[in-house]
Amino acid sequence: MEALISILIGILTAGGVYLCLRSHTFPVVLGLTLLSYAVNLFLFMMGRLVIGKPPIISDQASTYADPLPQALVLTAIVISFAMTAYIIVLALKARTEMGNDHVDGKEVR
Amino acid sequence: MSHLAIIPLLLPLFTGIFLLLLREQRIYVKRTISGISSLALIAVAAKLLCTVSDGTITVYALSDWPAPFGIVLMADRLAALLVLTTSLLALFALIYAMGGTDRQGRQFHILFQLQLFGLNGAFLTGDLFNLFVFFEVLLLASYSLLLHGGGRKRVRSGLHFVVINVVGSSLFLFAAGTLYGVLGTLNMADLAVKVANVSPENIGLVKTAGLLLFVVFALKAALLPLYLWLPSAYSQTSAPAAALFAIMTKVGAYSILRVYTLIFGNEAGPLANLLDGWLLPMALTTIIIGSFGLLGSIRLRQQVAYLVVISAGTLLTSFSLNSVAGIAAGLYYLPHTTFATAALFLLADLIIKRREQMEDRLEAGFVITQQKLLGAIFFALAILASGLPPLSGFLGKFMVLRAALEHPAVPYIMLIVLTNGLLTVIAMARSGSLFFYEAHAVDRSTNTYTKQGPAEPLRVRELLPILSLLGLCIVMTFWAGPINNFSLEAASQLLDTPAYINAVLGQGAQ
């Protein structure tokens, strides 16, 4: 399970980095989204994978799931959501202002 | 428990939210509220500075949850100094914006206050994840302030600025996640304890996270090779926003100083002084490249943006000396360079208004109205920026160089900082003479000889902030002794990490 998720995070990050380096705004936005997915999964994993354990102290439980990464990842998700929305609007504005969707505003030949 | 440490956060936050409710109101209502809030912020920051100036470290545990379980804010001399610098700068940028910039969009005052919230939060937090959150708050506000007023060039440089900072934020989260995964905490004082006792098999991971954090902070501080976003973003945005952004690179420098003295500092065991060998060469090359950019600039605002890059380089050079004298020199230099570059951004805007389509291009053009006054201010600011005597720029650079005497790399530091001073003098002298002496030439667009530029009335709202920022630098010159004593104390407090850890975690936490 750990190996599978690590590979998944790796693939997401690699895809994100590749797309961020593209020359048009739409792939860049997608790349940033993939990067934020990767980082959210990564943060989530940092509390270790635990199944069926309570996050709150109780008498019956012997081991616990770490609740803090869940709180962290929630914050990170909200922030990355806002950022993505902002970048999409900005990319649209850049498209209308500059007449094309190249990141530098130049038409590629 | 005193609530003083959280007021610099709550005041701009609530003002921002309140202004959001008043969006439909007339502009002078918003201006009054925003202005009063900024004045109050200065008072609070000054009070905070007085409270911590005797060496106490004010720790504020939110909801009274004890560290390391709850989130803490903490104010020591360094944090209070930076909050005061921010609030002073903010007031003058705000007054300048009241000259008309704030009419270009309805949200200006809201965004301005939220930016202050983010800045103060970043300086006062004692928690690594909260540092990330405040970075995001100040960045989100700055993205919108950067684009305030709109325009093709602003959108283009804004897009680059946003994308690179979002990538930076992802790296920050990767680093914070790794640190949490290995050490199980994100409280900075607790991290310092845990890093010092890290088990040998985890050293590599913690080191990776530490250096990844450095990449993020270097990006914010505009250190080579991650400074490329700065010149275009800062030179295209509106003048008050650019003036306020003069403190933004200092957030990166502050974070580097805080994290690499506290968590990866002298006491960090196997990971002590993680940045040794990295920071100084990078800071010095930043100065070199910044000087070239300064000489190669074709616009005044671009030149000032490169001055910001150079000041980041100089600041981190002094921090990288890792001695009390070095850090203290940097802490004297920091407010000075912030005020000086901010005033130059504002002055550039006044010059643009008086040159019509010539804008701030470094070409001979119109005779600027009120040439003598603006020329005199430019001269004084150029002296400040290039570090010539007798003003605070000279004192700041002198302190940096004197602190560097004990460092093995002193020949390189001397050579680069002094050569940079000379190149800055040349570049500023060239711009000044083009704007104020050779102003008589052809108006290229109509091919007619026009000697006089457009007559612009000189408004108090525009002149006052520039003169006040200049005045602050002059005050810093006269009070150099007390300020230097304070920054020496702040530096020794910063390097005394056990005291910090005890203040946050309670006695005997180590």
Boltz contact constraints between the chains, C-beta under 6 A:
constraints:
  - contact:
      token1: [A, 32]
      token2: [B, 166]
      max_distance: 6.0
  - contact:
      token1: [A, 35]
      token2: [B, 170]
      max_distance: 6.0
  - contact:
      token1: [A, 39]
      token2: [B, 170]
      max_distance: 6.0
  - contact:
      token1: [A, 39]
      token2: [B, 173]
      max_distance: 6.0
  - contact:
      token1: [A, 39]
      token2: [B, 174]
      max_distance: 6.0
  - contact:
      token1: [A, 42]
      token2: [B, 177]
      max_distance: 6.0
  - contact:
      token1: [A, 43]
      token2: [B, 177]
      max_distance: 6.0
  - contact:
      token1: [A, 46]
      token2: [B, 177]
      max_distance: 6.0
  - contact:
      token1: [A, 46]
      token2: [B, 180]
      max_distance: 6.0
  - contact:
      token1: [A, 46]
      token2: [B, 181]
      max_distance: 6.0
  - contact:
      token1: [A, 76]
      token2: [B, 173]
      max_distance: 6.0
  - contact:
      token1: [A, 79]
      token2: [B, 136]
      max_distance: 6.0
  - contact:
      token1: [A, 83]
      token2: [B, 166]
      max_distance: 6.0
  - contact:
      token1: [A, 87]
      token2: [B, 162]
      max_distance: 6.0
  - contact:
      token1: [A, 90]
      token2: [B, 159]
      max_distance: 6.0
  - contact:
      token1: [A, 93]
      token2: [B, 155]
      max_distance: 6.0
  - contact:
      token1: [A, 94]
      token2: [B, 155]
      max_distance: 6.0
  - contact:
      token1: [A, 94]
      token2: [B, 159]
      max_distance: 6.0
  - contact:
      token1: [A, 97]
      token2: [B, 152]
      max_distance: 6.0
  - contact:
      token1: [A, 97]
      token2: [B, 155]
      max_distance: 6.0
  - contact:
      token1: [A, 105]
      token2: [B, 156]
      max_distance: 6.0
